[in-house]
């Protein structure tokens, strides 16, 4: 072999020889010599990193709102449910009637199936890209009554003598206020997009209780006090949410309001509407106590 060829061979060997930095030997994985693999690897690094950041933010928000590690577990389970269901379906049915694993890999494919199934969701993925969402349609708003007569049907129902649970009252518990739960401006159902509520002038927080000033005085508190809310129910179980700020607000005397899901723990599982089985989140008998939450380190 020529001297030139020998030198070329030595340079090639030297190029891929592990480099030593002190006692540590570093070498580039052979796969990284291929541009396509490098692009794939860095793309995966970006995708996984972004996903981990999003998950961290989601878990932080849930813990900040609830203070509960149990709810963190619920969120983790909810994130895993699509993969679990798809795995069971694919193991049982194969890739019929859909490619189950492909649905989990890209939720756009799930939305494509939704648009093929439910009226009003045409071009679902494209319409999601436009700020402000899109209008789904509302038959009642458009005066479309799907009845035999084509007209709306109304029915009257008698109201009970008291909306407070009779067994709770019989046990001697007397509610100080009746609580309704509601959403803030920056909220869609239980999805919270911000900590400001321009509807009610609340900023940088959600753990507040809106109450009438007469009720605040009657119960011996001051606006701005930190309080706990305890719901009253026939089973005698203490359901408490802690460290809420009491706000003077224009609500009827005897009533109070607070955001959900922060106040969801106050609703007993067996407290629901007759026939509808809807949780009684708009009528929760409560009492107030001075906050028992430990002080945070400033």
C-alpha positions as CSV (number, residue, x, y, z in Angstrom):
1,X,0.0,0.0,0.0
2,X,1.3,3.5,-0.8
3,X,2.5,5.8,1.9
4,X,-0.4,8.1,0.9
5,X,-2.9,5.2,1.3
6,X,-1.4,4.3,4.6
7,X,-1.6,7.8,5.9
8,X,-5.3,8.1,4.7
9,X,-6.1,4.9,6.6
10,X,-4.4,6.1,9.8
11,X,-6.3,9.4,9.6
12,X,-9.6,7.5,9.2
13,X,-8.8,5.4,12.2
14,X,-7.7,8.4,14.2
15,X,-10.9,10.3,13.3
16,X,-13.1,7.6,14.9
17,X,-10.8,6.7,17.8
18,X,-12.3,7.7,21.2
19,X,-11.0,11.0,22.5
20,X,-9.6,11.0,25.9
21,X,-10.3,13.9,28.3
22,X,-8.5,13.1,31.5
23,X,-9.6,9.7,32.7
24,X,-12.9,9.8,30.6
25,X,-13.1,8.4,27.1
26,X,-15.7,10.1,24.8
27,X,-16.8,8.9,21.5
28,X,-19.6,9.9,19.1
29,X,-22.2,7.1,18.6
30,X,-21.7,5.7,15.0
31,X,-25.3,6.5,14.1
32,X,-24.7,10.2,14.5
33,X,-22.5,10.1,11.3
34,X,-25.7,10.0,9.3
35,X,-27.4,13.3,8.8
36,X,-30.9,11.8,8.7
37,X,-30.4,10.1,12.1
38,X,-29.1,13.4,13.6
39,X,-32.2,15.2,12.3
40,X,-34.4,12.5,13.7
41,X,-32.6,12.5,17.1
42,X,-32.7,16.3,17.6
43,X,-36.4,16.3,16.4
44,X,-37.3,13.7,19.0
45,X,-35.3,15.6,21.7
46,X,-37.3,18.7,20.9
47,X,-40.6,16.9,20.9
48,X,-40.0,14.9,24.1
49,X,-38.6,18.0,25.8
50,X,-41.6,20.1,24.9
51,X,-43.9,17.3,26.1
52,X,-42.1,17.1,29.4
53,X,-42.3,20.8,29.9
54,X,-46.0,20.8,29.1
55,X,-46.6,17.9,31.6
56,X,-44.6,19.7,34.3
57,X,-46.7,22.8,33.8
58,X,-49.9,20.8,33.9
59,X,-48.9,19.0,37.1
60,X,-47.7,22.2,38.8
61,X,-51.1,23.9,38.0
62,X,-53.1,21.0,39.3
63,X,-51.1,20.9,42.6
64,X,-51.2,24.7,43.0
65,X,-55.0,24.7,42.6
66,X,-55.8,21.6,44.7
67,X,-52.8,21.0,47.0
68,X,-53.5,17.3,46.5
69,X,-51.0,14.7,45.2
70,X,-54.1,12.4,44.6
71,X,-55.3,14.8,41.9
72,X,-51.8,14.6,40.3
73,X,-52.3,10.9,40.1
74,X,-55.7,11.3,38.4
75,X,-54.2,13.6,35.8
76,X,-51.4,11.2,35.1
77,X,-54.0,8.4,34.7
78,X,-56.1,10.5,32.4
79,X,-53.1,11.2,30.2
80,X,-52.3,7.5,30.0
81,X,-55.9,6.3,29.3
82,X,-55.8,6.8,25.5
83,X,-52.7,4.7,25.2
84,X,-54.1,2.0,27.6
85,X,-57.4,1.8,25.7
86,X,-55.6,1.8,22.3
87,X,-53.3,-1.0,23.5
88,X,-56.1,-3.2,24.7
89,X,-58.1,-2.6,21.5
90,X,-55.2,-3.3,19.2
91,X,-54.3,-6.5,21.1
92,X,-57.9,-7.6,20.8
93,X,-59.0,-6.4,17.4
94,X,-55.8,-5.8,15.5
95,X,-55.8,-2.6,13.4
96,X,-59.5,-2.8,12.8
97,X,-61.8,-0.9,12.5
98,X,-59.0,1.8,12.9
99,X,-55.3,1.9,13.4
100,X,-55.4,2.3,17.2
101,X,-51.8,3.0,17.8
102,X,-51.8,5.7,15.1
103,X,-54.6,7.5,16.9
104,X,-52.5,7.7,20.1
105,X,-49.5,8.9,18.2
106,X,-51.3,11.9,16.7
107,X,-54.6,13.2,18.2
108,X,-55.3,15.0,14.8
109,X,-56.3,11.5,13.6
110,X,-58.9,11.2,16.4
111,X,-60.3,14.6,15.4
112,X,-60.5,13.4,11.8
113,X,-62.8,10.6,12.9
114,X,-64.8,13.0,15.0
115,X,-65.4,15.3,12.0
116,X,-66.6,12.2,10.0
117,X,-69.0,11.3,12.7
118,X,-70.5,14.4,14.4
119,X,-72.3,17.1,12.4
120,X,-70.8,20.6,12.9
121,X,-67.1,19.4,13.2
122,X,-66.3,19.6,9.5
123,X,-62.6,20.5,8.9
124,X,-62.0,20.1,12.7
125,X,-58.2,20.3,12.6
126,X,-58.1,23.3,10.3
127,X,-60.7,25.2,12.3
128,X,-58.8,24.7,15.5
129,X,-55.9,26.6,14.1
130,X,-57.9,29.9,14.0
131,X,-57.9,32.0,17.2
132,X,-61.3,32.2,19.0
133,X,-62.5,28.7,18.1
134,X,-65.5,28.0,16.0
135,X,-69.3,27.9,16.4
136,X,-70.8,24.5,16.7
137,X,-74.4,25.5,16.3
138,X,-77.3,25.4,18.8
139,X,-80.7,24.2,17.7
140,X,-82.5,26.1,20.5
141,X,-80.7,29.3,19.6
142,X,-81.8,28.8,16.0
143,X,-85.4,27.9,17.1
144,X,-85.1,24.4,15.8
145,X,-87.3,22.3,18.1
146,X,-87.0,18.5,17.5
147,X,-90.4,17.6,18.7
148,X,-93.4,16.1,17.0
149,X,-95.1,19.5,16.8
150,X,-91.9,21.4,15.9
151,X,-92.5,23.6,18.9
152,X,-90.8,23.9,22.3
153,X,-92.5,22.0,25.1
154,X,-92.3,23.5,28.6
155,X,-93.2,21.7,31.9
156,X,-93.7,23.0,35.4
157,X,-92.3,21.1,38.4
158,X,-93.1,21.8,42.1
159,X,-90.3,23.0,44.3
160,X,-89.4,21.3,47.6
161,X,-90.1,23.2,50.9
162,X,-86.4,23.4,51.5
163,X,-83.4,22.8,49.2
164,X,-81.2,21.9,52.1
165,X,-81.1,18.2,52.6
166,X,-83.8,17.2,55.2
167,X,-81.6,14.5,56.9
168,X,-78.8,17.0,57.3
169,X,-81.1,19.5,59.0
170,X,-82.6,16.7,61.1
171,X,-79.1,15.9,62.4
172,X,-78.8,19.4,63.8
173,X,-76.5,20.9,61.2
174,X,-77.4,24.5,60.2
175,X,-75.8,25.9,57.1
176,X,-74.4,29.4,57.5
177,X,-74.4,30.0,53.7
178,X,-75.5,28.2,50.5
179,X,-72.7,28.0,48.0
180,X,-72.9,27.8,44.2
181,X,-69.8,27.0,42.2
182,X,-69.1,28.8,38.9
183,X,-66.5,29.5,36.3
184,X,-64.2,32.4,35.8
185,X,-63.7,34.4,32.6
186,X,-60.5,32.6,31.7
187,X,-62.1,29.1,32.0
188,X,-63.8,26.5,29.9
189,X,-65.5,23.9,32.1
190,X,-62.6,22.6,34.2
191,X,-59.9,23.9,31.8
192,X,-58.3,27.0,33.3
193,X,-56.5,29.3,31.0
194,X,-55.6,32.1,33.4
195,X,-55.9,33.3,37.0
196,X,-57.8,36.5,36.2
197,X,-61.6,36.9,36.1
198,X,-62.5,40.2,34.4
199,X,-66.2,39.5,35.0
200,X,-65.8,39.9,38.8
201,X,-62.5,41.9,39.1
202,X,-60.4,39.1,40.5
203,X,-56.8,38.9,39.5
204,X,-53.9,36.5,40.2
205,X,-55.8,33.9,42.1
206,X,-58.9,31.7,42.2
207,X,-59.3,30.6,45.8
208,X,-61.8,33.2,46.8
209,X,-65.3,33.2,48.3
210,X,-67.8,35.8,47.1
211,X,-70.2,36.7,49.9
212,X,-72.7,39.4,50.9
213,X,-71.2,42.1,53.3
214,X,-74.1,41.5,55.7
215,X,-73.2,37.8,55.9
216,X,-69.5,38.6,56.4
217,X,-70.4,40.8,59.3
218,X,-73.0,38.4,60.7
219,X,-70.4,35.6,60.8
220,X,-67.7,37.7,62.5
221,X,-65.3,38.0,59.6
222,X,-63.8,40.8,57.6
223,X,-63.3,41.1,53.8
224,X,-59.9,39.7,53.0
225,X,-59.9,37.1,55.8
226,X,-58.5,33.7,55.1
227,X,-61.1,31.0,55.6
228,X,-61.9,27.3,55.2
229,X,-65.2,26.1,53.7
230,X,-66.8,23.0,55.2
231,X,-69.8,21.5,53.5
232,X,-72.7,19.9,55.5
233,X,-74.2,16.6,54.6
234,X,-76.2,13.8,56.1
235,X,-73.2,11.3,56.4
236,X,-71.3,13.6,58.8
237,X,-68.1,13.4,56.8
238,X,-66.0,16.5,56.9
239,X,-65.5,17.9,53.4
240,X,-63.2,20.9,53.6
241,X,-61.3,23.2,51.3
242,X,-58.7,25.5,52.8
243,X,-57.2,28.9,52.6
244,X,-59.8,30.9,50.6
245,X,-59.9,34.7,50.7
246,X,-63.3,36.2,51.7
247,X,-64.5,38.9,49.3
248,X,-67.3,41.4,49.7
249,X,-69.5,40.9,46.6
250,X,-73.0,41.7,45.4
251,X,-74.6,38.4,46.0
252,X,-78.0,37.8,47.7
253,X,-77.8,37.5,51.5
254,X,-77.4,33.9,52.6
255,X,-75.7,33.0,49.4
256,X,-72.1,32.6,48.4
257,X,-70.1,31.7,45.3
258,X,-66.7,30.2,44.5
259,X,-64.9,28.8,41.5
260,X,-64.7,25.1,40.6
261,X,-62.9,22.7,40.4
262,X,-61.3,24.2,43.6
263,X,-64.6,23.7,45.5
264,X,-65.5,20.3,43.9
265,X,-64.4,18.4,47.1
266,X,-67.3,20.0,48.9
267,X,-69.9,18.2,46.8
268,X,-70.9,14.8,48.3
269,X,-71.0,12.0,45.7
270,X,-74.6,11.1,46.7
271,X,-75.9,14.7,46.5
272,X,-77.5,15.0,43.1
273,X,-80.6,16.1,41.3
274,X,-83.7,13.9,41.2
275,X,-84.0,12.3,37.8
276,X,-81.1,14.1,36.3
277,X,-78.4,12.8,38.7
278,X,-76.6,16.1,38.2
279,X,-74.2,16.9,41.2
280,X,-75.7,19.7,43.4
281,X,-72.8,22.1,42.7
282,X,-75.2,25.1,42.6
283,X,-76.6,24.4,46.1
284,X,-74.1,23.3,48.7
285,X,-74.8,23.9,52.4
286,X,-71.6,25.2,54.0
287,X,-70.2,26.8,57.1
288,X,-67.0,28.9,57.4
289,X,-64.0,28.7,59.7
290,X,-60.9,30.7,60.1
291,X,-58.2,29.2,57.8
292,X,-56.4,26.2,59.1
293,X,-53.8,26.1,56.3
294,X,-50.2,26.3,57.4
295,X,-48.5,29.6,56.6
296,X,-46.3,29.6,53.6
297,X,-42.7,30.6,53.7
298,X,-42.4,34.1,52.0
